[in-house]
């Protein structure tokens, strides 16, 4: 399944990626040579990889509506999560969280279903993978 095409590759704008390799990649390769990271690869001893995820922090409440809206702004990253999750046959998640990681909006990229969870619910979700 091919990745969704983004309109263009964005340059570094947050100032929080100090990696010399990331800077080199962005400045040395053509615009069609995209790269992105996965934020989380959930691994369990004896079972290996059980999920892949992208996450983002928001001010205020991470509702299902906000999770869907922000996910639409990340087509490349979530396309990679979707493709890697499908290849590994594991869940692919987009996790939106508040600044204290007490409230979560979790989008399953396979089904587009979103759940709003508190900290205990998020612990259960990840623990049950």
SULDA-V70953 format. One record per residue. RES is the residue in one small letter. PSI is psi in whole degrees, 0 to 359 (999 if undefined). D_FIRST is the distance of its C-alpha to the first C-alpha in Angstrom with 2 decimals. Layout:
# SULDA-V70953
res | psi | d_first
RES | PSI | D_FIRST
RES | PSI | D_FIRST
This chain:
# SULDA-V70953
res | psi | d_first
x | 119 | 0.00
x | 151 | 3.82
x | 149 | 6.63
x | 142 | 9.17
x | 130 | 12.05
x | 155 | 15.23
x | 324 | 18.46
x | 160 | 19.90
x | 131 | 20.05
x | 144 | 22.91
x | 170 | 25.69
x | 129 | 27.31
x | 355 | 29.49
x | 336 | 30.32
x | 12 | 32.58
x | 12 | 31.47
x | 90 | 29.37
x | 1 | 32.11
x | 124 | 30.03
x | 323 | 31.39
x | 318 | 28.12
x | 314 | 26.21
x | 315 | 28.94
x | 313 | 28.86
x | 313 | 25.09
x | 326 | 25.36
x | 340 | 28.47
x | 338 | 28.03
x | 157 | 24.62
x | 163 | 23.48
x | 341 | 21.77
x | 354 | 18.42
x | 80 | 18.49
x | 154 | 17.09
x | 144 | 17.51
x | 161 | 17.51
x | 162 | 18.65
x | 135 | 17.86
x | 320 | 21.04
x | 137 | 21.33
x | 106 | 20.33
x | 124 | 22.35
x | 140 | 23.96
x | 135 | 26.55
x | 129 | 29.23
x | 349 | 28.85
x | 339 | 25.36
x | 212 | 23.27
x | 128 | 20.34
x | 349 | 20.27
x | 157 | 18.22
x | 148 | 16.78
x | 155 | 17.97
x | 145 | 18.79
x | 159 | 22.26
x | 144 | 24.65
x | 142 | 28.36
x | 156 | 30.07
x | 139 | 33.72
x | 202 | 34.83
x | 128 | 33.06
x | 80 | 29.28
x | 166 | 28.82
x | 319 | 25.82
x | 316 | 26.21
x | 321 | 26.25
x | 316 | 23.20
x | 317 | 21.17
x | 315 | 22.84
x | 323 | 22.25
x | 324 | 18.58
x | 337 | 18.21
x | 357 | 19.82
x | 53 | 17.30
x | 323 | 13.94
x | 307 | 13.21
x | 315 | 14.49
x | 333 | 12.96
x | 320 | 9.45
x | 315 | 10.28
x | 314 | 11.91
x | 314 | 9.15
x | 317 | 6.79
x | 317 | 10.14
x | 317 | 11.44
x | 317 | 8.91
x | 323 | 9.50
x | 353 | 13.14
x | 48 | 13.41
x | 164 | 15.42
x | 147 | 15.88
x | 125 | 14.48
x | 144 | 17.38
x | 117 | 18.68
x | 116 | 22.43
x | 134 | 24.94
x | 159 | 28.48
x | 177 | 32.00
x | 342 | 34.10
x | 3 | 35.69
x | 47 | 32.58
x | 337 | 34.44
x | 143 | 32.20
x | 146 | 28.42
x | 119 | 25.77
x | 117 | 22.69
x | 125 | 19.43
x | 112 | 17.03
x | 343 | 13.59
x | 321 | 12.33
x | 348 | 15.17
x | 16 | 16.50
x | 140 | 19.83
x | 136 | 22.27
x | 143 | 25.37
x | 126 | 28.38
x | 151 | 29.98
x | 183 | 33.10
x | 319 | 33.45
x | 320 | 34.36
x | 322 | 31.41
x | 320 | 29.01
x | 318 | 30.81
x | 314 | 30.39
x | 309 | 26.66
x | 325 | 26.08
x | 332 | 28.82
x | 357 | 27.33
x | 999 | 23.97
